[in-house]
Each structure stands twice: as C-alpha cells, then as structure tokens.
Amino acid sequence: MNKKSLLKNLKAPTALCLAGLIAGHAMAQTSGPRPVPAQGPAEPSSGYFFTGTTGTASGRQSSPATTPGESHTEKWWNGKGLLQGSGNLIFDGRKSLEERGLKFTGNYQGAFFGVIASEKGSRGFWDQQINFGSELNFGKLLDIEMLEGTTAFGNFRYRDSWPQSNPNEFVEANSMFNPSNWQSGTQFRVTSFGLEIGTENLLPIEDMVTLRAGWLQPQREFIEQPLSKLFLNNAVNSAKGVGGNIPFSSSFTTWGGTLKINLHETVYLKNGLFMSYPEATSSTNHGLAYQGFAPNTDLNGLFYMGELGFTPKISEVKLEGKYAFGGYFYGTPENQTRTWSNNYVDGRYGFYFQADQMLYREPSAPAKSTAASDGKTFKEVVSTEKPKLSKQGLSTFNLITMAPGYARSNNYPFYFQTGLVYTGLIPGRDADLTMISLGYGAYQGDVYNPSRSYTAVLEGGYRFQLNGWSYVQPFIQYFSRPNGTEEVANAAVLGFLTGLVF
C-alpha cells in the first residue's frame, strides 16, 4: 500500500489522534527539556502500570515524575494523558471531579499490519480501536471513609469494522491465532458495567474481600497477564488457549460476579460465576442487546472459573511475581456438548497454570540524605526517605492451558505461551520496552479433515515511549502453520502500533 492510499484510508479517529500528537509536540518544543517519566507498559483499559506483575487492573497505577518549576505545558507533556494536566478549565475540571470520586479513562490504538508473506500474497491493513471508561467512588462522593471501597464502573469500546482493517482473513490463520486481536466485537460495544464492593483497609489485610457484579468480561477477571497485552496477535493477547475452546475473549461479556479473598498479603483466592448461552460471541451481543434474556433461555447455562494465586516479592529488590493455578467449567444444559463417542454431555472444562516473574531489576537511585545535627555541629549523614525501586529491568510471563480431549469442541487440548519484556534496555530510554513472545497450540487430532497438528506465532517489538501518554511500537509477527496444516503457507507481518492515553 503506497503513502497516498494509506493516508486516504485513515479514518476520522486516526486523524484526530495524530493531529493531537503533532500539536502537543509543537507546543513542547518551546518548553525546554522534556524528560520522559519512567513508566511501565500501557494496558488498553487502564492506562499505565508497573513493569512487574503487580500493576494489573486491580493494582496501583504508576505516577509520572515531575520536576520542580515545570511549566503547565511540561507537566501536561510528561503527564498521564492527552486530556489531563492543569492550567485550563477542562484539565482542572477533570481533576476536581476525580477528587470527588468521578474518574474517566480512555485510550486510542491504531496499527498498520503489513502482510509481507502469506497464502494470499502481500498487502497492508490499518486497524484501530478506542476505549472509554468511568468509575464513581461512593466514599469520595459522599465523604464517607467506609465506602471508599465501593465503586460503580462502566467501560465502552469502538472497533473498526471497515473491511480494509482486517488482516486476519488474508493470512488465513485459525481464528485463535489471528494477527489482530481487534477484529472480534467490532463497532460500538458496552464491554462492562456494574458495582465493586471492597473492604479497603477495614479488615486486617488490605483489600481482603472484593466483590464485583454486573455485565462483566471473564477474560478481564481471570488469567491477568498485563505484559501479554503489549502484543497484537490474538492468541497471546486475548485467547490464551482458553478462547480456542470456550467463549473467552475481550468481546465475550456476560452477566455474573466474582469474589476475591486475600488470604494473606501474598496469597489470594478468586471465584467467578457467569451466565453461558448460545452464540455468546455473536456480533449482535453489543450495545444494549444483552444476551441471556432471549426466547431461547432454556439453553442458558452457568460458567464457573476459579483461581488460586501467589504474588511474592523476591529478594531485597522486591522482584514482583505472580503464580496462579485455575480451572473452569463452561456449562451447556440439555447435553449440548458432543463427545468423541457421539454422546452429549453438559459442558466443557479445562485447567491453566500461570507463572509471571520480574527476573532482574536495574540498580535503584540511592535515597536522599541529609546531615543530622546535634544543635552545634553536623555529625553524620542520615537517610530522609526510602529509596524508590527502579522500574527498569527484565520480566517474563508464561502460561500453560489444558483441556481434556473428551469433547470435540475442545479444539486445543494443549496451549503454551511465553514472553520476555525489558524496560529501559537502551541507556537514556528508561521507559521504552523491548519485547518478544511465543504462542503454541496443539490441535485435537481428528476434529478436522485433513488432520491438523499445531499453530505457532512468534511476535517481537520495540515500544518507543514518546512522552507520558503516547508511544509508537514497530513489530514483526511470524506464523507457522497458520491453520494447523501445510496446505496454508506460513505468514509474516511487519507493522507498527501507535497509541495514546486520554
């Protein structure tokens, strides 16, 4: 695709976001040095999070560093979002609302997929999505400390449905191994809304009990691997093997609830119960057309998922880790699941094991010190504050999923993914990310004709953090046996991802 054709195909959201980036860059050129804060990867629904494994959707977001004497423009450029800062009515109003309990989030992502080799040849595609969300903290709203763990939430999304945005059919990969994970649930979608009730600091352990209920995404509640969200292919980012056997993707939303109990500061137990129903990922299940209350409710079932996790901080440099074992049962009433012997049973089940760990942390800056005085002379130097741990270093994420082969619907009895991410590998680029991942799925032997063996995807990339809230990420993908056989040629994709946080 030539430059003129690519520019013609960019839609309004893309143009607006690019214009914002150019304008912001021009403003910052006159504002002196622009140090980029040492922040971690950007997760599509929650902005920034730490490089380790503690900065999930339920973790603590990092805060940009500021320098005394920064202008409003510099604080905005190095801040948390395009529409966040201070010094004008909009920015100050948003900050005031957040202090009163109403918080808004949002981000834009656009990616160019340049298919350089595939069964159908080569071609370019532009794909994009926009996410918006809001939270209302009743404790801050009503100024009642005991209610600070009670929050109402809602999340919304738009994904491009334009035919020229879809590289997946061109590559002819099995749906779980699509190059883009944004092609499910296209157009406008209400991804979640509901209520979260947590104990905060009311019990002996912080956030000891947390209950969530409403219109939820099971994929956002279980198998949380923030670093996997840096990659674009569907297997590693979204499906994680489970999505090849049951509805489990960023586009599967259903009625249900979760209960998380922190048994210790490093040990938790989480259970979820959701509604299952026919055609759960149908494109009609969007907006306000909620499934589960249709005339065929006699086919509705229950979807259970449970997880036991351990989140240690290893050694004196506190290397964050997460180790979890979980399982699920996706119910299909009235014996809707077909077995190998042509009998029908009530559902499908599977298990998974997750092991994420920060392997190395770069040396942290020493604590600020000052001289202690006895009133007459300064005798010794003492530390005035605790040293801040560096966010630069190497982290890994790993996952194995298994689904017994008794059911024909379990296309992938075995799936494995692994990845490495280094934050700040290049000196002077402390917020940049260097990344590589591998996803591998083995098929049921006789489900397909001809028989399929495996599909594997390898993806690597480098994220340039432009400022506190925007980035560019060149990437490359390689697909071995995209549909599980040798009949479809291996594929390679070369492209780039752009993103900004509102």
C-alpha positions, 0 to 999 in steps of 0.5 A: 500500500503506497503513502497516498492510499494509506493516508486516504484510508485513515479514518476520522479517529486516526486523524484526530489522534495524530493531529493531537500528537503533532500539536502537543509536540509543537507546543513542547518544543518551546518548553525546554527539556522534556524528560520522559517519566519512567513508566511501565507498559500501557494496558488498553483499559487502564492506562499505565502500570508497573513493569512487574506483575503487580500493576494489573487492573486491580493494582496501583497505577504508576505516577509520572515524575515531575520536576520542580518549576515545570511549566503547565505545558511540561507537566501536561507533556510528561503527564498521564494523558492527552486530556489531563494536566492543569492550567485550563478549565477542562484539565482542572475540571477533570481533576476536581471531579476525580477528587470527588470520586468521578474518574474517566479513562480512555485510550486510542490504538491504531496499527498498520499490519503489513502482510509481507508473506502469506497464502494470499500474497502481500498487502497492508491493513490499518486497524484501530480501536478506542476505549472509554471508561468511568468509575464513581467512588461512593466514599469520595462522593459522599465523604464517607471513609467506609465506602471508599471501597465501593465503586460503580464502573462502566467501560465502552469500546469502538472497533473498526469494522471497515473491511480494509482493517482486517488482516486476519482473513488474508493470512488465513490463520485459525481464528485463535491465532489471528494477527489482530486481536481487534477484529472480534466485537467490532463497532460500538460495544458496552464491554462492562458495567456494574458495582465493586464492593471492597473492604479497603483497609477495614479488615486486617489485610488490605483489600481482603474481600472484593466483590464485583457484579454486573455485565462483566468480561471473564477474560478481564477477571481471570488469567491477568497477564498485563505484559501479554497485552503489549502484543497484537496477535490474538492468541497471546493477547486475548485467547490464551488457549482458553478462547480456542475452546470456550467463549473467552475473549475481550468481546465475550461479556456476560452477566455474573460476579466474582469474589476475591479473598486475600488470604494473606498479603501474598496469597489470594483466592478468586471465584467467578460465576457467569451466565453461558448461552448460545452464540455468546460471541455473536456480533449482535451481543453489543450495545444494549442487546444483552444476551441471556434474556432471549426466547431461547433461555432454556439453553442458558447455562452457568460458567464457573472459573476459579483461581488460586494465586501467589504474588511474592516479592523476591529478594531485597529488590522486591522482584514482583511475581505472580503464580496462579493455578485455575480451572473452569467449567463452561456449562451447556444444559440439555447435553449440548456438548458432543463427545468423541463417542457421539454422546452429549454431555453438559459442558466443557472444562479445562485447567491453566497454570500461570507463572509471571516473574520480574527476573532482574531489576536495574540498580535503584537511585540511592535515597536522599540524605541529609546531615543530622545535627546535634544543635552545634555541629553536623555529625553524620549523614542520615537517610530522609526517605526510602529509596524508590525501586527502579522500574527498569529491568527484565520480566517474563510471563508464561502460561500453560492451558489444558483441556481434556480431549473428551469433547470435540469442541475442545479444539486445543487440548494443549496451549503454551505461551511465553514472553520476555519484556525489558524496560529501559534496555537502551541507556537514556530510554528508561521507559521504552520496552523491548519485547518478544513472545511465543504462542503454541497450540496443539490441535485435537487430532481428528476434529478436522479433515485433513488432520491438523497438528499445531499453530505457532506465532512468534511476535517481537517489538520495540515500544518507543515511549514518546512522552507520558501518554503516547508511544509508537511500537514497530513489530514483526509477527511470524506464523507457522502453520497458520491453520494447523496444516501445510496446505496454508503457507506460513505468514509474516507481518511487519507493522507498527502500533501507535497509541495514546492515553486520554 
